[in-house]
Structure formats: C-alpha cells, structure tokens
C-alpha cells in the first residue's frame, strides 16, 4: 500500500477559512468550527454532515469528537507518515494517530501527539523529533498536495486505487489497463466486489 499526502486545500497558501499553511500550533480551529466554512456557512448542513459521519463511525465502534483542533495542511504528521514507512510502521502509525485525533481530541497537527504516536508504535521518538527539526520530506508533502489536487483531480478522500497482476494503470501509474477505484469510504461489501472484479479479470486473461 502506498499513501499519498493529501489536503483539501491542495498546495494553496490561502486557507479559505480553514486552518492551513502558517497557522500556529495550538491556534487551529476545531474540526466543528472548520466544518462550518467547509459546508458553505450552513449550520444545518454542518449538523447533518456531523450526524452522518458520527453514525457511520459508531457502526465501526468509533466515537467521533468534533472538538479536536484541526489543521487542513498537516505537513509534519504527513512527513512522519512517510518517515515511518521506512521502518514498515506506516499503517500502525496512521491507525494510532487517527484514533487519538478523531476520538481522543489529541490533534494530529501537534508535535506532542505525533511523537507520542511514534513511541506507541515502537519507533524511536528521539529520532522522529530530530527528523522534525529538519526540512526532510517537507517538499515531497507539498508536491503531493499539489499533484493530487491539480494533476490527479482528486476532490475527496479516501481514494483507493486497486490494480491486479494484469493491470498496473491508474492515476498514480502509467502502466497498462484500467485500475478499479473507490472514491470515498466504502463498506466491506463494496470492497469485496472490487476484489471479485479483479479476480474475474485475471481469470479471463488466463483462459
């Protein structure tokens, strides 16, 4: 699995009412506050969106907390995501970070949260802290922000791209065939259909 850093703001320097580039740590609005601007200033639309996401979360045993402070361009947390991949701990890092951010009101944009998660998943927190003092991988994150929005035209996340042994095309590859994509969160039945579709394409190709 390959993760690509993404932001709804892309690589824009203007937040459009959402906390992004240049917002000081600790000064970010809450997720609840940010959603008002994201929903066009409609409190009713925000309430509906929150209720819908809350219900979906509860089906999976997740209790969402909208009072967490949120930066929509979380460069440091995504730099560490790429750093953690070097040690095979990227998915563990992201799972632990998401739990703290979405359920425990510990912002994924804050370094204390990031370093606590690094230690939780068995990585060297001192090494991670030293890494964060540099600019390593910062440009890669900003480049990904821009390319996913402008080149790949991805407007919502998560965005899953599945390939098979006979298909290696898609928005992030230049190979043959057409990848199967799932735009947005899907349930287990949706993903089962994707795998069945890929299996059938492989089976037809082997006949």
Buried (B, 14 or more C-beta within 10 A) or exposed (E): EEBBBBBBBBBBEEBEBBBBBEBEEEEBBBBBBBBBBBBEEEEEBBBEBBEEBBEEBEEEEBEBBBEBBBBBBBBBBBBBBBBBBEBEBBBBBBEBBEBBBBBEBBBBBBBEBBBBBBEBBEBEBEEBEEBBEEEEBBEBBBEBBBBBBEEBEBEEBEBBBBBBEEBEBBBBBEEEBEBBEBEEEBEEEEEEEBEEEBEEBEEEEEE
